[in-house]
Amino acid sequence: MSMSTATSSPSPSDASPSSPAPGAHAALRSPGPAPASAQDARPGAAASPRRGADWRIRFAVLSLIWGFSFLLIKVGTQAYAPFQVTLGRLLFGTAVLAVAMAVKRARLPRGARTWAHLTVAGFLLNALPFSLFAYAELTIPSTLAGICNATSPLWGMVLSLVALSEDRPTRRRVAGLGIGFLGVLTVLGAWQGFSGLDVTGTAMALLASLSYPIGWIYVRRTLAGSSASHLSLTGAQLFVATLQLAVITPLFTTWPTSFPVVPLLAVVALGAVGTGLAVLIQYGIVAEVGPTTGQMVTYFIPVIATAAGVTLLDEQLTWNTPVGALIVLAGAALTQGRARSAGAGR
């Protein structure tokens, strides 16, 4: 589920805004990185490599973190309202980034215009999709939510062809788009008339995945020239998203009368680990091996989310769910071929 202005969604992380981010892309989303094109357009995309654990280990850890995020959302909503889960997630995620900024002595972005754009980005990449996924998982399995998250690159490709003049369709990308949406229909059981499917919950999850590429394109158009660091932009984005939820949550929910430990720990982990720490890990991966490799984490998220939901939450799994998910991922992979542009030769 992609998420910040600086990394990935993401997914929700590729050569174009059509790609996957949580993250989170614009990566601060429920697991999923932002597109590589958006990353490349921002200052500092070619930061010096980090030292530490091998990037493959960190890549695996990031895949697990974002894959398990959908399970944590499901557990959190068993005791708390969706808006409360989202607010807790943003609050603890912001706290982690605030500590990272303090350690690195990173300053917050300056300028009213930048903060205005970050407010929109925080809504599209964090507040809105996080809330939609939380509400969706009230009625749909975490496995289905994780698979819906994988459709972000498909939505993104459609939007980028319309909104970004430099993106040009190729036969491979168009074929990937068709295959991807065929996979979506397979997951949803279209030949059965979508029987047994919660339409509202599924629509919310798909809208959440659509929100990420919209946010990525907005960020690419408005914040690509910012002089602030990725860490500062992402921390500020999460901060304004937290403020948005802090205003909205009391209007639609009441203060919890009890605080069950397991759901509370799930919310804390979702924010501190699944949002804050995950973004920092992704920074290091992208800086070391580049956004194209870093975005590949998106393709592991639905697999891990499905495995976690089936084994730990005892969610039911029919044949069309994993088969459709594989088709979606295959289509998404095809859409990630770098689009031709007028300046490609140059």
PyMOL commands that set and color helices and strands:
alter all, ss='L'
color gray80, all
select helices_A, chain A and resi 36-40+55-76+82-104+112-136+142-149+152-163+171-188+190-192+199-222+230-252+261-289+291-299+301-312+320-335
alter helices_A, ss='H'
color red, helices_A
deselect
rebuild
show_as cartoon
